Amino acid sequence: MSLLQPAREPSPRPRPSIDVRAAFDRVRAAQKTDPFPTYERRIERLDRLARAIRDRQGQIAAAISRDFGNRSIFETKLAEVLMLLDAIKYLRRNLKAWMRPQERHVAVTYKPARAKVHLMPVGVVGVISPWNYPFQLALGPTVVALAAGNRVLLKPSEYTPATSDLLQRLCEDVLDPDVVAVVPGGPEVGEAFSRLPFDHLVYTGSTHVGRLVMRAAAENLVPVTLELGGKSPTIVHADYPVSSAAARIAWGKWSNAGQTCIAPDYLFVPEHKLPAYVEALTACARRAYPTLRDNPDYTSIVNERHFGRLTELVEDAVAKGAHKIEIKPSAEALPPEARKIAPTLLTGVTEAMKVMQEEVFGPVLPILTYRRVEDALAYVNDHPRPLAFYYFDRDRRRVEQVLRATISGGASINETMLHFGIDDMPFGGVGPSGMGAYHGREGFENFSHKRAVLYQARYNAASLLAPPYGERLTRMLKLLIG
């Protein structure tokens, strides 16, 4: 079994092999010639990427849609193009301040020395990006790493070859090949990639493969940032308006056909309001997607393997007693070759069903019920810590209580998914849903080494701390210690 490919997951599209080590060595050699790029050079690189992204937004949308079979051009421009351009603007606004050395306190014992922390580039950052947002999740960590003064080796997903080719051409056209080098390929390339002696490695994908990546990186003591996933829960308080909650949950669940690591994975609603939520969510789906088969706004499942997995999850749940509500406003047939799965609600789900054991990662929403909110919170806390947590309630006191009672990578209150787009906040998981972060200042610092530097004054008392020790040092220690 290959390191970056789970068992029984053959590469869907074989690609030519590439000398990953040679690509790394070229980037490493270039990094040694300019280990601390100036502010101006970093800004220039970011600006070049921003112009290229803006100029090629149509090509980006077309490539991603080709990889998926159909991907909404609006979802691509919102979630991939606009989000990246906003991130670059944010980095430009703050970079100069972040690069300044930070003054730190010096105890009287060491005065008149001064202390500063310098944020240094770590060197060469490896990025392994996923297929679900193949452009944004490739260049998102890349632009932060560039802002921090690093160079990047990027391994995009083999499941989105058209986007990978576009990424490679874009980076070659607008940046020096030893600033950002793209190495496309299948699992054999991914395995070799994850074993390289990077200065930092970023992986976005499944928890299973994240463990393998971390194990491989440990061979070279490479620090890792893991952006994983898991089952992100949503809980709605009984006092919250059904229609308002349903609208935001439906958007979060069915954007990109649910193929989002922070999409609501399952939903808890008050027991007595279950019929109302089924009706409201169904109405939301019908309004958003009046047709499915030929609707360019409704995204396809990326490949046959994931289509089959989602179909099996639903079949398993129904076989074990769940009730399926498939939302097809036009009652149209969806041919398998279109790889479109209708928005689907599942009620009566239990822990015995695979849909409650695996991350769904598709347009299927299991709905559970509770009699007390505390019961829903207990369920969440009894399971692995999720990447995202969503809670709907207008009572501020209860909101704060719920936030204190749960742990997740991030959270949104009365909303879903939008916390990812706030550039001034870190984004990352916790425990099984990941480690580290790459948004905001925390991302800049994640890809920097905090170097502690002491500046000694010309006239100082450091000589008093050296042997031979005597009465003078005894008196000084008595004064300092007491």
Buried (B, 14 or more C-beta within 10 A) or exposed (E): EBBBBEEEEEBBEEBEEBEBEEBBEBBBEBBEEBEEBEBEBBBEBBEBBBEBBEEBBEBBBBBBBBBBBBBBBEBBBEBBBBBBBEBBEBBBEBBEEBBEEEEEEBEEEBEEBBBBBBBBBBBBBBBBBBBBBBBBBBBBBBBBBBBBBBBBBBBBBBBBBBBBBBBBBBBEEBBEBBBBBBBBBBBBBBBBBBBBBBBBBBBBBBBEBBEBBBEBBEEEEBBBBBBBBBBBBBBBBBEBEBEBBBBBBBBBBBBBBBBBBBBBBBBBBBEEBBEBBBBBBBBBBBEBBEEBBEBEBBBBBBBEBBBEBBBEBBEBBBEBEBEBBBBBBEEBEBEEEBBBBBBBBBBBBEEEBBBBEBBBBBBBBBBBBBEEBEEBBEBBEEBEBBBBBBBBBEEEEBBEBBBEEBBBBBBBBBBBBEBBBBBEBBBBBBBBBBBBBBBBBBBBBBBBBEEEEEEEEEEEEEEEEEEEEEEEBEEBEEEEEE
